[in-house]
């Protein structure tokens, strides 16, 4: 199981243990989820690399841009693929309003990049 599958498993166990208990084969589910999330991450991060000017061909600057894109893609994929979603109760406080705006922006950016979303794949999400 890769890092995305492991993060999803931990989140589901913490926030939606009843959904994990209802799974026939949690190991297979989270392994497949992790593989699908990794594929989406691999498609997403290259689209997020800032292609700004690089005076003097500074390789450290280019490496920094790549790493920044990878970390930003991590956050998007972890949020969209590795959390049980509706199982986590959020109140209407200001931090969640900001998070919702960021979620909407990331979804819009991803949609423009043509990155598949979980609901676009043959992922069977267990329900309670």
C-alpha positions as CSV (number, residue, x, y, z in Angstrom):
1,X,0.0,0.0,0.0
2,X,1.4,3.4,-1.0
3,X,1.5,6.6,1.0
4,X,-1.9,7.8,-0.3
5,X,-3.6,4.5,0.5
6,X,-2.1,4.5,4.0
7,X,-3.2,8.1,4.6
8,X,-6.7,7.2,3.4
9,X,-6.8,4.1,5.7
10,X,-5.8,6.2,8.7
11,X,-8.4,8.9,8.0
12,X,-11.2,6.3,7.4
13,X,-10.4,4.4,10.6
14,X,-10.4,7.7,12.6
15,X,-13.4,9.5,11.0
16,X,-15.5,6.7,9.5
17,X,-14.7,3.4,11.3
18,X,-18.2,2.0,10.4
19,X,-17.4,2.3,6.7
20,X,-14.1,0.4,7.2
21,X,-15.9,-2.3,9.1
22,X,-18.4,-2.7,6.3
23,X,-15.6,-3.3,3.7
24,X,-15.1,-6.8,2.5
25,X,-11.4,-6.3,2.0
26,X,-10.1,-3.0,3.4
27,X,-6.5,-3.8,2.4
28,X,-7.4,-4.2,-1.2
29,X,-9.7,-1.2,-1.2
30,X,-7.1,1.2,0.3
31,X,-4.3,-0.3,-1.9
32,X,-6.4,0.4,-5.0
33,X,-7.5,3.8,-3.8
34,X,-3.8,4.7,-3.1
35,X,-2.8,3.5,-6.6
36,X,-5.6,5.6,-8.2
37,X,-4.7,8.6,-6.1
38,X,-1.0,8.2,-7.0
39,X,-1.9,8.2,-10.7
40,X,-4.0,11.3,-10.3
41,X,-1.1,13.0,-8.4
42,X,1.4,12.0,-11.2
43,X,-0.9,13.7,-13.7
44,X,-1.6,16.8,-11.5
45,X,1.7,18.0,-10.2
46,X,3.4,18.7,-13.6
47,X,0.5,21.0,-14.5
48,X,1.2,23.0,-11.4
49,X,4.9,23.8,-12.0
50,X,5.4,27.5,-12.2
51,X,7.0,28.1,-15.6
52,X,8.2,31.6,-14.7
53,X,11.5,33.1,-15.7
54,X,14.7,31.3,-14.7
55,X,17.5,33.8,-15.1
56,X,20.9,32.1,-15.5
57,X,19.3,28.6,-15.7
58,X,19.4,28.2,-11.9
59,X,18.7,24.5,-11.3
60,X,18.0,25.0,-7.6
61,X,15.1,27.4,-8.6
62,X,13.7,24.8,-11.0
63,X,14.0,22.0,-8.3
64,X,12.2,24.3,-5.9
65,X,9.4,24.9,-8.4
66,X,9.0,21.2,-9.0
67,X,8.9,20.4,-5.3
68,X,6.4,23.2,-4.6
69,X,4.1,21.8,-7.3
70,X,4.5,18.3,-5.9
71,X,3.6,19.4,-2.3
72,X,0.6,21.4,-3.6
73,X,-0.6,18.4,-5.5
74,X,-0.1,16.3,-2.4
75,X,-2.5,18.5,-0.5
76,X,-5.1,18.4,-3.3
77,X,-5.0,14.6,-3.7
78,X,-5.0,14.0,0.1
79,X,-8.0,16.2,0.5
80,X,-10.0,14.9,-2.5
81,X,-9.0,11.2,-2.4
82,X,-8.0,10.3,1.1
83,X,-10.7,11.7,3.4
84,X,-14.0,10.1,3.9
85,X,-15.7,13.4,3.1
86,X,-19.2,13.5,4.5
87,X,-18.2,11.5,7.5
88,X,-16.2,14.4,8.9
89,X,-18.5,17.0,10.6
90,X,-17.4,20.6,10.1
91,X,-19.0,23.6,11.7
92,X,-19.7,26.8,9.9
93,X,-16.8,28.7,11.4
94,X,-14.5,30.9,9.4
95,X,-11.6,28.5,8.9
96,X,-14.0,26.0,7.1
97,X,-15.3,28.7,4.9
98,X,-11.8,29.5,3.8
99,X,-11.1,25.8,3.3
100,X,-14.3,25.5,1.2
101,X,-13.1,28.4,-1.0
102,X,-9.7,26.7,-1.4
103,X,-11.4,23.4,-2.3
104,X,-13.5,25.1,-4.9
105,X,-10.4,26.7,-6.4
106,X,-8.5,23.5,-6.5
107,X,-11.3,21.6,-8.1
108,X,-11.6,24.4,-10.8
109,X,-7.8,24.2,-11.4
110,X,-7.9,20.4,-11.6
111,X,-10.8,20.4,-13.9
112,X,-8.9,22.6,-16.3
113,X,-5.9,20.3,-16.1
114,X,-8.0,17.3,-17.1
115,X,-7.1,15.3,-14.0
116,X,-9.5,12.5,-13.2
117,X,-11.5,12.9,-10.0
118,X,-12.5,10.0,-7.8
119,X,-16.1,10.1,-9.0
120,X,-14.8,9.7,-12.6
121,X,-13.2,6.4,-11.9
122,X,-14.5,3.0,-11.0
123,X,-13.9,3.4,-7.3
124,X,-16.5,1.7,-5.2
125,X,-17.0,3.9,-2.1
126,X,-18.4,1.9,0.8
127,X,-21.5,3.4,2.4
128,X,-23.0,2.9,5.8
